[in-house]
Each structure stands twice: as C-alpha cells, then as structure tokens.
Amino acid sequence: MFECCEDMENFVRNRIAELRTQKNISARDMSLSLGYGGGYINNIESKNSMPSIQGLFYICEFFKIDLKDFFDTGSKSPVLIEELIKESKKLDKETLERLIELIKTINNKK
C-alpha cells in the first residue's frame, strides 16, 4: 500500500484534509474540538508535524469512523457512509429494500 514512510505521512495528511473538507469544518475549529491548540491540524496538513497514534484515534473519533475506514482508500467518503448507515438503521424493512434497489440502480448507471 505504501512504498515508504513519506507515502504514509502524505496519505495521513491528505486524508485528514479530505475528511475535514467533507465535514465542512476549518482546521482551527477541528483542532479546538479535539482539545488541541488552534494550529494542530494545520501543522499536520502543512507537513510540519504528524499526529501520534493516540492523536490519530482522536481524529477518527472526531469523524465518527474507525481507523480501518481512515485507511480504506476504496472509501472516498467514510463519514457520509457512516451517516448513511446510522440513518438506515431507523428505516423499516420495506424502505430498506427500496433503498438498496435505488442504490443498485444508481450504481448500474455508472
């Protein structure tokens, strides 16, 4: 998956920026929400630092995703997928079946 440490570091930085943008939150607001100084996320995204393992867990918790979802390159929008799953749990069986058919129809049109 990663050829070297630099590839992994770039992936982490880019993934945080991607997920943060999808959530429509500034780097400063995210930093403060995590309990860090206002420049924490900006320092990561601008290649000045890297999160610790614990920090990465906090970041995943902030996005409401698992660490595996963070590193899943096949999932471009894990935050939205988690939201879809959460909302889907509220639906009755018939509505879920219709939703699945709709998704299949959309995917077949691609």
C-alpha positions as a LaTeX table, in Angstrom:
\begin{tabular}{lrrr}
\hline
Residue & $x$ (\AA) & $y$ (\AA) & $z$ (\AA) \\
\hline
Met1 & 0.00 & 0.00 & 0.00 \\
Phe2 & 2.71 & 2.49 & 1.00 \\
Glu3 & 6.14 & 2.34 & $-0.59$ \\
Cys4 & 7.83 & 4.36 & 2.15 \\
Cys5 & 7.20 & 6.34 & 5.30 \\
Glu6 & 6.83 & 9.54 & 3.32 \\
Asp7 & 3.96 & 7.99 & 1.32 \\
Met8 & 2.16 & 7.06 & 4.52 \\
Glu9 & 2.71 & 10.50 & 6.02 \\
Asn10 & 1.36 & 12.18 & 2.89 \\
Phe11 & $-1.63$ & 9.85 & 2.89 \\
Val12 & $-2.44$ & 10.71 & 6.53 \\
Arg13 & $-2.14$ & 14.44 & 5.88 \\
Asn14 & $-4.23$ & 14.31 & 2.72 \\
Arg15 & $-6.85$ & 12.03 & 4.27 \\
Ile16 & $-7.33$ & 14.36 & 7.24 \\
Ala17 & $-7.71$ & 17.33 & 4.88 \\
Glu18 & $-10.13$ & 15.38 & 2.68 \\
Leu19 & $-12.32$ & 14.25 & 5.58 \\
Arg20 & $-12.22$ & 17.67 & 7.22 \\
Thr21 & $-13.30$ & 19.32 & 3.97 \\
Gln22 & $-16.15$ & 16.84 & 3.58 \\
Lys23 & $-17.29$ & 17.70 & 7.08 \\
Asn24 & $-17.01$ & 21.39 & 6.15 \\
Ile25 & $-15.00$ & 22.36 & 9.21 \\
Ser26 & $-11.95$ & 24.57 & 9.41 \\
Ala27 & $-8.59$ & 23.23 & 10.55 \\
Arg28 & $-8.72$ & 25.58 & 13.52 \\
Asp29 & $-12.21$ & 24.52 & 14.62 \\
Met30 & $-11.27$ & 20.86 & 14.27 \\
Ser31 & $-8.10$ & 21.41 & 16.32 \\
Leu32 & $-10.04$ & 23.09 & 19.09 \\
Ser33 & $-12.76$ & 20.42 & 19.02 \\
Leu34 & $-10.06$ & 17.80 & 19.52 \\
Gly35 & $-8.76$ & 19.69 & 22.55 \\
Tyr36 & $-5.53$ & 20.85 & 20.93 \\
Gly37 & $-4.23$ & 24.31 & 20.10 \\
Gly38 & $-5.78$ & 26.09 & 17.13 \\
Gly39 & $-2.90$ & 25.22 & 14.77 \\
Tyr40 & $-2.74$ & 21.45 & 15.44 \\
Ile41 & $-4.49$ & 20.25 & 12.26 \\
Asn42 & $-2.95$ & 22.98 & 10.11 \\
Asn43 & 0.51 & 21.85 & 11.27 \\
Ile44 & $-0.28$ & 18.28 & 10.24 \\
Glu45 & $-1.75$ & 19.26 & 6.85 \\
Ser46 & 1.15 & 21.62 & 6.09 \\
Lys47 & 3.77 & 18.91 & 6.77 \\
Asn48 & 5.10 & 20.47 & 9.98 \\
Ser49 & 4.06 & 17.57 & 12.23 \\
Met50 & 2.31 & 14.21 & 12.34 \\
Pro51 & $-0.35$ & 13.04 & 14.76 \\
Ser52 & 0.60 & 10.46 & 17.35 \\
Ile53 & $-1.19$ & 7.13 & 17.24 \\
Gln54 & $-3.41$ & 8.39 & 20.06 \\
Gly55 & $-3.99$ & 11.62 & 18.12 \\
Leu56 & $-4.98$ & 9.62 & 15.06 \\
Phe57 & $-7.53$ & 7.71 & 17.14 \\
Tyr58 & $-8.95$ & 11.04 & 18.37 \\
Ile59 & $-9.13$ & 12.27 & 14.78 \\
Cys60 & $-11.02$ & 9.13 & 13.73 \\
Glu61 & $-13.35$ & 9.54 & 16.71 \\
Phe62 & $-13.96$ & 13.14 & 15.65 \\
Phe63 & $-15.01$ & 11.92 & 12.19 \\
Lys64 & $-17.01$ & 9.06 & 13.75 \\
Ile65 & $-15.09$ & 6.46 & 11.74 \\
Asp66 & $-12.86$ & 3.52 & 12.60 \\
Leu67 & $-9.15$ & 3.53 & 11.95 \\
Lys68 & $-9.75$ & 0.93 & 9.22 \\
Asp69 & $-12.12$ & 3.37 & 7.48 \\
Phe70 & $-9.49$ & 6.09 & 7.71 \\
Phe71 & $-7.02$ & 3.92 & 5.79 \\
Asp72 & $-9.59$ & 2.43 & 3.39 \\
Thr73 & $-8.64$ & 4.10 & 0.12 \\
Gly74 & $-11.62$ & 2.49 & $-1.61$ \\
Ser75 & $-13.96$ & 4.56 & 0.51 \\
Lys76 & $-13.80$ & 8.19 & $-0.56$ \\
Ser77 & $-16.46$ & 9.35 & 1.89 \\
Pro78 & $-16.41$ & 7.22 & 5.04 \\
Val79 & $-18.03$ & 9.99 & 7.06 \\
Leu80 & $-21.03$ & 10.02 & 4.72 \\
Ile81 & $-21.18$ & 6.23 & 4.66 \\
Glu82 & $-21.31$ & 6.15 & 8.45 \\
Glu83 & $-24.11$ & 8.71 & 8.37 \\
Leu84 & $-25.99$ & 6.64 & 5.77 \\
Ile85 & $-25.68$ & 3.54 & 7.95 \\
Lys86 & $-26.84$ & 5.43 & 11.03 \\
Glu87 & $-29.89$ & 6.81 & 9.26 \\
Ser88 & $-30.63$ & 3.46 & 7.55 \\
Lys89 & $-30.97$ & 1.77 & 10.93 \\
Lys90 & $-34.08$ & 3.86 & 11.52 \\
Leu91 & $-35.87$ & 2.53 & 8.43 \\
Asp92 & $-38.34$ & $-0.35$ & 8.26 \\
Lys93 & $-37.54$ & $-3.46$ & 6.19 \\
Glu94 & $-39.60$ & $-2.42$ & 3.15 \\
Thr95 & $-38.00$ & 1.01 & 2.96 \\
Leu96 & $-34.54$ & $-0.51$ & 3.34 \\
Glu97 & $-35.23$ & $-2.89$ & 0.46 \\
Arg98 & $-36.32$ & 0.05 & $-1.73$ \\
Leu99 & $-33.21$ & 1.99 & $-0.73$ \\
Ile100 & $-30.98$ & $-0.95$ & $-1.67$ \\
Glu101 & $-32.68$ & $-1.22$ & $-5.07$ \\
Leu102 & $-32.24$ & 2.52 & $-5.63$ \\
Ile103 & $-28.54$ & 2.29 & $-4.81$ \\
Lys104 & $-28.12$ & $-0.69$ & $-7.16$ \\
Thr105 & $-29.89$ & 1.23 & $-9.93$ \\
Ile106 & $-27.66$ & 4.26 & $-9.43$ \\
Asn107 & $-24.53$ & 2.09 & $-9.42$ \\
Asn108 & $-25.58$ & 0.32 & $-12.62$ \\
Lys109 & $-25.92$ & 3.65 & $-14.43$ \\
Lys110 & $-22.26$ & 4.48 & $-13.85$ \\
\hline
\end{tabular}
